Amino acid sequence: MMRNALATAAIVALGLAMPQIGHAQNYDQPSINIPVPNFGIGNNRQQQAQANDHARYCDDLRHRADDLRDRRDHADYRDDARRADDRLRDINDQLRRDCNRRY
């Protein structure tokens, strides 16, 4: 495992150094191209970041819903309870629409 990591790092370092050598050569001469394996790290990181953002968004909605339920249940005035209940309905709609589907 460590040997593969060192070999990959050496290939990347050599690949980064080669364009500088290529500029010193005439363009008529053959150049050396070293393929660097594509591990797909960028795409997976982007998908993971989007999934994490979505999970945080849904967690935030759930926490808001819990807070609104608590406000509604412990409101001193009927109008406060009604406002909290209206907001809770909106949050529950968002939860159903945005958080019950999977990517």
N, C-alpha and C positions, 0 to 999 in steps of 0.2 A: 504494500500500500504506500509506504513512504517512498519507495523507489519509483513508483509510478508518478507520485506527486513531484519528485525532484526531476524526473525526465520531462514531465509536462512543463514545469517551470523553465527548464533549460531550453526547450523548444520555443516557448513563448519569448524568452529573452533573445534567442537567436533570430527569431522572426522579427522582433522589434529592431534589432541591429541591422538586419539585411537591407531595409530601404535606404539607410544612410550609405551603405556600401554601393548600392545600385546607382545612386546619384553620382558617384565618383567615376563610374564606368561609362563607356560609350553605350548608347542604346542599341547599337548594332550587335553587341555581344550578348550571348544568352544570359539570362538572369536566373537566379536560383529561387524557386518558390517552395517553401516548406508549408505543407498543409497543417493547420492547427485544428485539432478535433473540436467540433461544436457540441458542447454538452447540453445546450438548450437552457442554460441557467437563467438568461434574461427573461425568457417567456414564462418560465415557471415562477420566477420571483414576482413578475407582474401579476400573474393569476393569483398567487398567494396573497399579495398585497391587496388585490381587489376583494378577495374572500375575507381577509381580515377586516377591511373597511366595512364590508357588508355586515359582518358579525358584530362589530362595534356599533354600527347604526341600529341593528335590531336589538342589541342589549340596551342601548340608550332608550329606545322606544319602550321596551319592557319596564325599565326603571321609571320612566315617566308615567306609564300606566299604573304602576304600583303606587307612586306618589299621589296620583290623582284619585285612586281608590281610597287611599288613606285620608286625603282631604275631604272627599265626598262623605266618607263614613263618620268623620269627626268634625264636620262643619257646624258652627254655632247657628248659622242662619240658613234658611231654606234657599235663598238666592245663591249663596256661596256653593251649596251642595249641587244646585242645578247647573251652575257654571262649570264646576269640576266634572259633573256627569257629561255635559256636552263635550268638553275637551277630551274626556276619557273615550267617548264614542269615536271621535276623530282619530285618536291614537290607535284604538282597536281596529279601525278601518285600515289605517296605514300598516299595522302589523299583519293583518290578513292579506293585504295587497302585496306588500314588499317582502315579508319575512317567512311566509309559508312555502315559498317556492325555493328550489335548490338550483344552484348553478351547475 
